Amino acid sequence: MKRTLFFLLTFFMLGNLAAQQTGRGRGQGYRGGDYGTDKQASFEKLLDKKMEYIRREAGLSPREYEAVAKIIRRYDRQRFRLIRQRRQTIRALKKGQKLDAAKANTILDQLIEWDQKLWQLKIRYYKTLRQVLSPQKALAVIRAESSFRRRLVEPKKPSGPHALQKHGRPGRFK
């Protein structure tokens, strides 16, 4: 019994030590690289998929696609930068943290300012699309982008022979 316990403890400690040395601990990417680089690569992949979806759904010509791709990429980078800043401020507030009135007003002012910046960014985005594309194509791009976002966040529907089963009863839903 003691040998088994000793063996298990040693095994887990060595495994933890090995994970830390290879860089697979907290705050680092799976491959031991910089987590930010992995996030940036996945962000670029997502943008590529988004652009391909928009090109297909809006029926853009290659020339229109090149112009729209630059606009959307710039817009998304600026938008995500603002959202990240806002999120970091909100995370900085710890649950149950007591704020004085001055600090609370400062944070509220920052949140209002970021929301205004986001709306101004969206207005510039729409106006730029209108300058590059016809109004019909600009609306088709906006509609395709909205559709892409909805598809990205909606849960995947189950498939296969047991997709319709719930609570062990085939074909019945509550």
Phi and psi restraints in degrees (value plus and minus 20) as a CYANA .aco file:
   2 LYS   PHI     -86.5   -46.5
   2 LYS   PSI     -58.1   -18.1
   3 ARG   PHI     -84.3   -44.3
   3 ARG   PSI     -62.1   -22.1
   4 THR   PHI     -83.7   -43.7
   4 THR   PSI     -65.2   -25.2
   5 LEU   PHI     -82.8   -42.8
   5 LEU   PSI     -63.8   -23.8
   6 PHE   PHI     -81.9   -41.9
   6 PHE   PSI     -63.9   -23.9
   7 PHE   PHI     -82.3   -42.3
   7 PHE   PSI     -64.6   -24.6
   8 LEU   PHI     -84.5   -44.5
   8 LEU   PSI     -64.6   -24.6
   9 LEU   PHI     -82.2   -42.2
   9 LEU   PSI     -63.2   -23.2
  10 THR   PHI     -82.9   -42.9
  10 THR   PSI     -63.0   -23.0
  11 PHE   PHI     -80.9   -40.9
  11 PHE   PSI     -66.8   -26.8
  12 PHE   PHI     -88.1   -48.1
  12 PHE   PSI     -57.6   -17.6
  13 MET   PHI     -87.2   -47.2
  13 MET   PSI     -62.2   -22.2
  14 LEU   PHI     -86.8   -46.8
  14 LEU   PSI     -58.1   -18.1
  15 GLY   PHI     -83.7   -43.7
  15 GLY   PSI     -61.8   -21.8
  16 ASN   PHI     -84.9   -44.9
  16 ASN   PSI     -62.6   -22.6
  17 LEU   PHI     -83.4   -43.4
  17 LEU   PSI     -62.5   -22.5
  18 ALA   PHI     -84.3   -44.3
  18 ALA   PSI     -59.4   -19.4
  19 ALA   PHI     -84.6   -44.6
  19 ALA   PSI     -58.0   -18.0
  20 GLN   PHI     -88.8   -48.8
  20 GLN   PSI     -57.9   -17.9
  21 GLN   PHI     -92.8   -52.8
  21 GLN   PSI     -49.6    -9.6
  22 THR   PHI    -105.5   -65.5
  22 THR   PSI     -21.6    18.4
  23 GLY   PHI      65.1   105.1
  23 GLY   PSI      -3.4    36.6
  24 ARG   PHI    -119.4   -79.4
  24 ARG   PSI       1.5    41.5
  25 GLY   PHI    -100.3   -60.3
  25 GLY   PSI    -183.9  -143.9
  26 ARG   PHI     -87.8   -47.8
  26 ARG   PSI     121.8   161.8
  27 GLY   PHI      63.7   103.7
  27 GLY   PSI     -19.3    20.7
  28 GLN   PHI    -143.3  -103.3
  28 GLN   PSI     138.4   178.4
  29 GLY   PHI     -88.0   -48.0
  29 GLY   PSI     148.6   188.6
  30 TYR   PHI     -80.0   -40.0
  30 TYR   PSI     -57.9   -17.9
  31 ARG   PHI    -110.0   -70.0
  31 ARG   PSI     -10.4    29.6
  32 GLY   PHI      66.9   106.9
  32 GLY   PSI     -19.1    20.9
  33 GLY   PHI    -106.4   -66.4
  33 GLY   PSI    -190.9  -150.9
  34 ASP   PHI     -93.2   -53.2
  34 ASP   PSI     108.6   148.6
  35 TYR   PHI     -83.0   -43.0
  35 TYR   PSI     -56.3   -16.3
  36 GLY   PHI     -81.7   -41.7
  36 GLY   PSI     -57.7   -17.7
  37 THR   PHI     -84.9   -44.9
  37 THR   PSI     -62.6   -22.6
  38 ASP   PHI     -83.8   -43.8
  38 ASP   PSI     -60.2   -20.2
  39 LYS   PHI     -84.2   -44.2
  39 LYS   PSI     -61.7   -21.7
  40 GLN   PHI     -83.8   -43.8
  40 GLN   PSI     -61.2   -21.2
  41 ALA   PHI     -84.5   -44.5
  41 ALA   PSI     -62.0   -22.0
  42 SER   PHI     -89.2   -49.2
  42 SER   PSI     -53.8   -13.8
  43 PHE   PHI     -83.1   -43.1
  43 PHE   PSI     -63.6   -23.6
  44 GLU   PHI     -85.7   -45.7
  44 GLU   PSI     -58.3   -18.3
  45 LYS   PHI     -83.4   -43.4
  45 LYS   PSI     -62.5   -22.5
  46 LEU   PHI     -83.0   -43.0
  46 LEU   PSI     -61.7   -21.7
  47 LEU   PHI     -82.6   -42.6
  47 LEU   PSI     -60.0   -20.0
  48 ASP   PHI     -82.6   -42.6
  48 ASP   PSI     -64.3   -24.3
  49 LYS   PHI     -83.5   -43.5
  49 LYS   PSI     -61.3   -21.3
  50 LYS   PHI     -82.3   -42.3
  50 LYS   PSI     -65.0   -25.0
  51 MET   PHI     -84.8   -44.8
  51 MET   PSI     -60.0   -20.0
  52 GLU   PHI     -84.8   -44.8
  52 GLU   PSI     -61.0   -21.0
  53 TYR   PHI     -83.2   -43.2
  53 TYR   PSI     -65.0   -25.0
  54 ILE   PHI     -83.9   -43.9
  54 ILE   PSI     -61.9   -21.9
  55 ARG   PHI     -79.8   -39.8
  55 ARG   PSI     -64.8   -24.8
  56 ARG   PHI     -89.4   -49.4
  56 ARG   PSI     -67.5   -27.5
  57 GLU   PHI     -91.4   -51.4
  57 GLU   PSI     -56.5   -16.5
  58 ALA   PHI    -107.6   -67.6
  58 ALA   PSI     -29.6    10.4
  59 GLY   PHI      45.4    85.4
  59 GLY   PSI      28.7    68.7
  60 LEU   PHI    -103.9   -63.9
  60 LEU   PSI     122.1   162.1
  61 SER   PHI     -94.7   -54.7
  61 SER   PSI     144.7   184.7
  62 PRO   PHI     -77.8   -37.8
  62 PRO   PSI     -57.5   -17.5
  63 ARG   PHI     -88.2   -48.2
  63 ARG   PSI     -63.5   -23.5
  64 GLU   PHI     -84.0   -44.0
  64 GLU   PSI     -59.6   -19.6
  65 TYR   PHI     -80.8   -40.8
  65 TYR   PSI     -64.2   -24.2
  66 GLU   PHI     -80.9   -40.9
  66 GLU   PSI     -63.4   -23.4
  67 ALA   PHI     -87.2   -47.2
  67 ALA   PSI     -64.7   -24.7
  68 VAL   PHI     -89.1   -49.1
  68 VAL   PSI     -55.7   -15.7
  69 ALA   PHI     -81.4   -41.4
  69 ALA   PSI     -62.8   -22.8
  70 LYS   PHI     -83.3   -43.3
  70 LYS   PSI     -63.1   -23.1
  71 ILE   PHI     -84.3   -44.3
  71 ILE   PSI     -67.5   -27.5
  72 ILE   PHI     -87.7   -47.7
  72 ILE   PSI     -61.2   -21.2
  73 ARG   PHI     -82.4   -42.4
  73 ARG   PSI     -63.1   -23.1
  74 ARG   PHI     -83.7   -43.7
  74 ARG   PSI     -65.6   -25.6
  75 TYR   PHI     -80.2   -40.2
  75 TYR   PSI     -67.5   -27.5
  76 ASP   PHI     -84.2   -44.2
  76 ASP   PSI     -60.2   -20.2
  77 ARG   PHI     -84.1   -44.1
  77 ARG   PSI     -64.4   -24.4
  78 GLN   PHI     -85.9   -45.9
  78 GLN   PSI     -61.7   -21.7
  79 ARG   PHI     -83.2   -43.2
  79 ARG   PSI     -66.4   -26.4
  80 PHE   PHI     -88.2   -48.2
  80 PHE   PSI     -52.0   -12.0
  81 ARG   PHI     -84.1   -44.1
  81 ARG   PSI     -64.9   -24.9
  82 LEU   PHI     -84.1   -44.1
  82 LEU   PSI     -63.1   -23.1
  83 ILE   PHI     -84.2   -44.2
  83 ILE   PSI     -60.1   -20.1
  84 ARG   PHI     -83.8   -43.8
  84 ARG   PSI     -62.2   -22.2
  85 GLN   PHI     -82.1   -42.1
  85 GLN   PSI     -63.7   -23.7
  86 ARG   PHI     -82.8   -42.8
  86 ARG   PSI     -64.3   -24.3
  87 ARG   PHI     -84.0   -44.0
  87 ARG   PSI     -59.0   -19.0
  88 GLN   PHI     -84.7   -44.7
  88 GLN   PSI     -57.7   -17.7
  89 THR   PHI     -85.7   -45.7
  89 THR   PSI     -62.5   -22.5
  90 ILE   PHI     -86.6   -46.6
  90 ILE   PSI     -59.5   -19.5
  91 ARG   PHI     -86.7   -46.7
  91 ARG   PSI     -49.0    -9.0
  92 ALA   PHI     -84.2   -44.2
  92 ALA   PSI     -46.7    -6.7
  93 LEU   PHI     -97.9   -57.9
  93 LEU   PSI      97.3   137.3
  94 LYS   PHI    -105.5   -65.5
  94 LYS   PSI     129.3   169.3
  95 LYS   PHI     -80.2   -40.2
  95 LYS   PSI     114.7   154.7
  96 GLY   PHI      56.9    96.9
  96 GLY   PSI     -15.3    24.7
  97 GLN   PHI     -91.3   -51.3
  97 GLN   PSI     112.8   152.8
  98 LYS   PHI    -103.6   -63.6
  98 LYS   PSI     107.4   147.4
  99 LEU   PHI    -134.8   -94.8
  99 LEU   PSI     120.4   160.4
 100 ASP   PHI    -101.3   -61.3
 100 ASP   PSI     148.8   188.8
 101 ALA   PHI     -82.6   -42.6
 101 ALA   PSI     -58.8   -18.8
 102 ALA   PHI     -85.4   -45.4
 102 ALA   PSI     -64.7   -24.7
 103 LYS   PHI     -85.2   -45.2
 103 LYS   PSI     -62.4   -22.4
 104 ALA   PHI     -83.0   -43.0
 104 ALA   PSI     -62.1   -22.1
 105 ASN   PHI     -85.0   -45.0
 105 ASN   PSI     -58.9   -18.9
 106 THR   PHI     -81.2   -41.2
 106 THR   PSI     -64.9   -24.9
 107 ILE   PHI     -86.4   -46.4
 107 ILE   PSI     -61.9   -21.9
 108 LEU   PHI     -82.2   -42.2
 108 LEU   PSI     -61.0   -21.0
 109 ASP   PHI     -82.0   -42.0
 109 ASP   PSI     -59.7   -19.7
 110 GLN   PHI     -84.1   -44.1
 110 GLN   PSI     -63.3   -23.3
 111 LEU   PHI     -82.8   -42.8
 111 LEU   PSI     -62.1   -22.1
 112 ILE   PHI     -83.4   -43.4
 112 ILE   PSI     -62.9   -22.9
 113 GLU   PHI     -82.7   -42.7
 113 GLU   PSI     -62.8   -22.8
 114 TRP   PHI     -86.4   -46.4
 114 TRP   PSI     -59.1   -19.1
 115 ASP   PHI     -83.6   -43.6
 115 ASP   PSI     -60.7   -20.7
 116 GLN   PHI     -83.2   -43.2
 116 GLN   PSI     -61.8   -21.8
 117 LYS   PHI     -82.7   -42.7
 117 LYS   PSI     -60.2   -20.2
 118 LEU   PHI     -83.1   -43.1
 118 LEU   PSI     -63.2   -23.2
 119 TRP   PHI     -86.5   -46.5
 119 TRP   PSI     -61.2   -21.2
 120 GLN   PHI     -82.7   -42.7
 120 GLN   PSI     -59.3   -19.3
 121 LEU   PHI     -83.4   -43.4
 121 LEU   PSI     -62.4   -22.4
 122 LYS   PHI     -85.6   -45.6
 122 LYS   PSI     -59.8   -19.8
 123 ILE   PHI     -83.0   -43.0
 123 ILE   PSI     -64.9   -24.9
 124 ARG   PHI     -81.3   -41.3
 124 ARG   PSI     -58.6   -18.6
 125 TYR   PHI     -81.4   -41.4
 125 TYR   PSI     -68.3   -28.3
 126 TYR   PHI     -82.8   -42.8
 126 TYR   PSI     -62.6   -22.6
 127 LYS   PHI     -85.0   -45.0
 127 LYS   PSI     -58.3   -18.3
 128 THR   PHI     -87.4   -47.4
 128 THR   PSI     -61.2   -21.2
 129 LEU   PHI     -80.7   -40.7
 129 LEU   PSI     -60.5   -20.5
 130 ARG   PHI     -83.5   -43.5
 130 ARG   PSI     -53.4   -13.4
 131 GLN   PHI     -92.0   -52.0
 131 GLN   PSI     -52.5   -12.5
 132 VAL   PHI    -109.6   -69.6
 132 VAL   PSI     -56.3   -16.3
 133 LEU   PHI    -136.9   -96.9
 133 LEU   PSI     146.5   186.5
 134 SER   PHI     -89.4   -49.4
 134 SER   PSI     138.5   178.5
 135 PRO   PHI     -77.9   -37.9
 135 PRO   PSI     -56.0   -16.0
 136 GLN   PHI     -86.2   -46.2
 136 GLN   PSI     -64.0   -24.0
 137 LYS   PHI     -87.9   -47.9
 137 LYS   PSI     -58.1   -18.1
 138 ALA   PHI     -82.3   -42.3
 138 ALA   PSI     -63.5   -23.5
 139 LEU   PHI     -86.0   -46.0
 139 LEU   PSI     -55.6   -15.6
 140 ALA   PHI     -85.1   -45.1
 140 ALA   PSI     -57.7   -17.7
 141 VAL   PHI     -86.4   -46.4
 141 VAL   PSI     -64.5   -24.5
 142 ILE   PHI     -83.6   -43.6
 142 ILE   PSI     -61.8   -21.8
 143 ARG   PHI     -84.9   -44.9
 143 ARG   PSI     -62.3   -22.3
 144 ALA   PHI     -85.6   -45.6
 144 ALA   PSI     -59.3   -19.3
 145 GLU   PHI     -84.3   -44.3
 145 GLU   PSI     -62.6   -22.6
 146 SER   PHI     -83.7   -43.7
 146 SER   PSI     -61.1   -21.1
 147 SER   PHI     -84.3   -44.3
 147 SER   PSI     -59.8   -19.8
 148 PHE   PHI     -82.0   -42.0
 148 PHE   PSI     -64.0   -24.0
 149 ARG   PHI     -82.3   -42.3
 149 ARG   PSI     -63.0   -23.0
 150 ARG   PHI     -82.1   -42.1
 150 ARG   PSI     -63.8   -23.8
 151 ARG   PHI     -86.1   -46.1
 151 ARG   PSI     -50.6   -10.6
 152 LEU   PHI     -89.8   -49.8
 152 LEU   PSI     -57.4   -17.4
 153 VAL   PHI    -117.3   -77.3
 153 VAL   PSI     -35.2     4.8
 154 GLU   PHI     -93.2   -53.2
 154 GLU   PSI     123.3   163.3
 155 PRO   PHI     -88.2   -48.2
 155 PRO   PSI     127.9   167.9
 156 LYS   PHI     -92.0   -52.0
 156 LYS   PSI     118.1   158.1
 157 LYS   PHI    -101.4   -61.4
 157 LYS   PSI     119.2   159.2
 158 PRO   PHI     -86.1   -46.1
 158 PRO   PSI     129.1   169.1
 159 SER   PHI    -152.9  -112.9
 159 SER   PSI     148.1   188.1
 160 GLY   PHI      85.7   125.7
 160 GLY   PSI    -197.8  -157.8
 161 PRO   PHI     -87.6   -47.6
 161 PRO   PSI     -43.9    -3.9
 162 HIS   PHI    -122.8   -82.8
 162 HIS   PSI      -3.7    36.3
 163 ALA   PHI     -86.3   -46.3
 163 ALA   PSI     -52.6   -12.6
 164 LEU   PHI    -111.9   -71.9
 164 LEU   PSI     -21.1    18.9
 165 GLN   PHI    -103.3   -63.3
 165 GLN   PSI     117.7   157.7
 166 LYS   PHI    -164.5  -124.5
 166 LYS   PSI     109.2   149.2
 167 HIS   PHI      41.0    81.0
 167 HIS   PSI      13.4    53.4
 168 GLY   PHI      57.0    97.0
 168 GLY   PSI     -15.2    24.8
 169 ARG   PHI    -131.0   -91.0
 169 ARG   PSI      96.3   136.3
 170 PRO   PHI     -87.6   -47.6
 170 PRO   PSI     114.3   154.3
 171 GLY   PHI      55.0    95.0
 171 GLY   PSI     -10.6    29.4
 172 ARG   PHI    -139.1   -99.1
 172 ARG   PSI     120.8   160.8
 173 PHE   PHI    -143.3  -103.3
 173 PHE   PSI     131.0   171.0
